[in-house]
């Protein structure tokens, strides 16, 4: 009897060792496109090592705050190529909070999308203007950033955490194409094709906006907010837009003193 129990325990250990816990959507939850993933959305799903799908996650911390291109149903593993690969929630470690600004405070930005890298500039008033439009005297030199030329200076770079219309609804590009069975099969069977799939989705994601942008959302730390407010005394805000690289410098403004 003891030998049988030992055999069954060994068999169970062998079976368990052949499984990996991958991160999946919790039962009763659905991940909607372009919506930040929360810790409460996630659970673990045991998957046999013989049937592991390339691109699955085993660490939920790599998913928190990110977004997917498509809907992901309950108890479905989340794959790396399904992500927009950007984090849009404020980073508490860096002391960030989320701020919303009217697009009109900067410049017409119909090309801007959530996740874009943005460079925030100050375009200086004419030299003869010694007062701000509100009648406040302008100090000779800024204290939180360096004035390097009389035209304009880059204050810092960050990421567009959200773009909304006048009614507060999110603005996206035209929806990515629906994934065909062939695309999904390629992404699962060939590891390298996952990145190719994501590249094609990203290319289609840069289509026309669904609505007219009216509000820009940025995750800023205290230093960056103070820089923006001080820059108002010297000129107008401008924003330049670029496609997000793998890593975004968010602290550039804090290096200018």
C-alpha positions in Angstrom: 0.0 0.0 0.0 2.8 2.4 0.9 4.5 1.6 -2.4 1.4 2.5 -4.3 1.0 5.8 -2.4 4.6 6.7 -3.2 4.1 5.8 -6.8 1.0 8.0 -7.1 2.8 10.9 -5.3 5.8 10.6 -7.8 3.4 10.5 -10.7 1.6 13.6 -9.5 5.0 15.4 -9.1 6.0 14.4 -12.6 2.7 15.7 -14.1 2.9 19.0 -12.1 6.5 19.6 -13.2 5.4 19.4 -16.8 3.1 22.4 -16.4 3.8 26.2 -16.3 1.6 28.8 -14.8 0.9 31.5 -17.4 -0.9 34.8 -16.9 -4.5 34.8 -18.2 -7.7 36.9 -17.9 -9.6 36.1 -14.7 -12.9 34.3 -15.0 -15.8 36.8 -15.4 -13.4 39.5 -16.7 -12.9 40.7 -20.3 -10.0 43.0 -21.5 -11.4 45.6 -23.7 -9.1 47.2 -26.4 -7.1 50.2 -25.3 -8.1 49.9 -21.6 -5.3 49.7 -19.0 -4.9 46.2 -17.6 -5.3 46.0 -13.8 -4.0 43.5 -11.3 -7.6 42.5 -10.5 -8.1 41.4 -14.2 -5.4 38.7 -14.0 -5.1 35.1 -12.9 -2.9 32.1 -13.5 -3.6 29.3 -16.0 -1.7 26.0 -15.9 -0.4 25.1 -19.4 1.6 22.0 -20.4 5.2 22.7 -21.4 4.5 20.7 -24.5 1.8 23.1 -25.6 3.3 26.5 -24.6 2.4 29.3 -26.9 5.2 31.8 -27.8 4.6 35.2 -26.3 2.8 34.2 -23.1 3.6 35.9 -19.8 4.4 34.3 -16.5 4.9 37.5 -14.6 1.8 39.7 -14.2 3.8 42.8 -13.3 4.9 43.0 -17.0 1.2 43.5 -18.0 -0.1 45.9 -15.3 -1.1 49.2 -16.9 -0.6 48.1 -20.5 -3.3 47.7 -23.1 -4.3 45.3 -25.9 -5.2 45.9 -29.5 -8.1 43.5 -29.3 -10.6 42.0 -26.9 -9.3 39.2 -24.7 -11.9 36.9 -23.1 -11.9 35.2 -19.7 -9.4 32.5 -19.0 -7.5 33.4 -22.2 -3.7 33.8 -22.0 -2.4 37.2 -22.9 0.2 37.2 -25.7 2.9 39.8 -26.1 1.8 40.7 -29.7 -1.7 41.6 -28.4 -0.3 44.5 -26.4 0.0 48.1 -27.5 3.3 47.8 -25.6 2.9 51.1 -23.8 2.2 51.9 -20.2 -0.4 54.6 -19.8 -0.9 54.7 -16.0 1.1 57.1 -13.9 4.3 55.7 -12.4 4.1 56.2 -8.6 7.8 55.4 -8.3 8.6 58.5 -10.4 6.0 60.5 -8.5 3.8 60.9 -11.5 0.2 62.0 -11.6 -2.2 62.2 -14.6 -3.0 65.7 -16.0 -5.5 66.7 -18.7 -4.8 69.7 -20.9 -6.9 71.3 -23.7 -5.3 70.6 -27.0 -5.8 74.4 -27.7 -3.2 75.1 -25.0 -0.6 73.7 -27.3 -1.2 73.6 -31.0 -3.6 71.8 -33.5 -2.5 68.2 -33.1 -4.9 66.1 -35.3 -2.0 63.6 -35.9 -1.5 62.8 -32.2 -2.4 59.3 -30.8 -2.3 57.7 -27.4 1.2 56.2 -26.8 3.0 58.7 -29.0 6.2 60.3 -27.8 5.7 64.0 -27.4 8.2 66.8 -27.0 6.9 69.7 -24.9 8.4 73.1 -26.0 8.1 76.7 -25.0 7.9 79.2 -27.8 9.1 82.5 -26.4 7.2 85.8 -26.6 8.7 88.5 -28.7 11.7 90.1 -26.9 9.9 93.5 -26.5 7.1 91.9 -24.4 8.1 92.4 -20.8 4.7 91.3 -19.4 2.7 88.1 -19.8 -0.7 88.3 -21.5 -2.1 88.4 -17.9 0.0 91.5 -17.1 2.6 89.7 -14.9 6.2 90.9 -15.2 8.4 88.2 -16.7 11.6 87.4 -14.8 14.8 87.8 -16.8 15.8 84.1 -16.7 13.8 81.0 -15.9 14.8 79.0 -12.8 13.5 75.5 -13.6 14.7 75.2 -17.2 17.5 76.7 -19.3 16.9 79.3 -22.0 19.3 78.4 -24.8 18.0 80.5 -27.7 15.5 83.4 -28.2 13.0 81.3 -30.3 12.1 78.1 -28.4 13.4 75.5 -26.1 12.5 71.8 -25.4 11.3 71.5 -21.8 11.0 67.7 -21.6 9.8 64.6 -23.5 7.1 62.2 -22.3 4.3 60.1 -23.7 0.7 60.9 -24.6 -1.2 58.8 -22.0 -4.5 59.6 -23.6 -6.2 61.6 -26.3 -9.9 62.6 -25.9 -12.6 64.5 -27.8 -14.6 67.4 -26.4 -17.0 65.0 -24.7 -14.3 63.0 -22.9 -14.3 60.0 -25.1 -11.0 58.3 -26.1 -9.8 58.9 -29.6 -8.1 56.2 -31.6 -7.0 55.5 -35.1 -9.2 53.5 -37.3 -9.5 50.0 -35.8 -6.8 47.4 -36.7 -7.9 44.7 -39.1 -9.6 41.7 -37.7 -7.1 38.9 -37.0 -7.7 36.0 -39.4 -7.2 32.4 -38.4 -4.1 32.3 -40.6 -2.5 35.3 -38.7 -3.2 33.8 -35.3 -1.8 30.4 -36.5 1.4 32.0 -37.7 1.8 34.0 -34.5 1.4 30.8 -32.5 3.5 28.4 -34.6 6.4 30.7 -35.5 8.0 32.7 -32.7 9.5 35.4 -34.9 6.2 36.0 -36.8 4.6 37.4 -33.6 6.7 40.6 -33.9 5.8 40.8 -37.6 2.1 40.5 -36.7 2.5 43.3 -34.2 4.3 45.5 -36.7 1.4 45.1 -39.2 -1.1 45.9 -36.5 0.9 48.9 -35.4 1.1 50.2 -39.0 -2.7 50.0 -39.4 -3.1 51.6 -36.0 -1.7 54.8 -37.4 -4.8 55.5 -39.5 -7.2 58.4 -39.3 -8.5 59.5 -35.9 -12.0 58.4 -34.9 -12.9 61.9 -33.7 -11.3 65.4 -33.5 -8.8 65.6 -30.6 -9.6 68.1 -27.9 -7.8 67.0 -24.8 -4.2 65.7 -24.2 -3.5 63.5 -21.2 0.1 63.3 -19.8 1.6 61.5 -16.8 3.9 64.2 -15.2 5.9 64.4 -12.1 5.9 67.5 -9.8 9.0 68.9 -11.5 7.5 68.8 -15.0 4.3 70.5 -13.8 6.3 73.3 -12.3 8.4 73.7 -15.5 5.2 73.9 -17.6 3.7 76.6 -15.3 6.9 78.6 -15.3 7.2 78.4 -19.1 3.8 80.1 -19.4 5.5 83.3 -18.2 7.9 83.2 -21.1 5.8 82.0 -24.1 3.4 79.5 -25.5 3.4 75.7 -25.2 4.2 73.7 -28.3 4.1 69.9 -28.7 6.0 67.8 -31.3 4.8 64.2 -32.0 6.7 61.1 -32.8 6.2 57.3 -32.8 7.0 55.7 -29.4 10.3 53.8 -29.3 10.9 50.9 -26.9 12.1 53.3 -24.1 10.9 56.8 -23.4 12.8 59.4 -21.5 10.5 61.0 -19.0 12.9 62.8 -16.8 14.6 65.0 -19.4 13.0 68.1 -18.0 14.3 67.4 -14.5 17.9 67.5 -15.9 17.6 71.1 -16.9 18.2 73.5 -14.1 
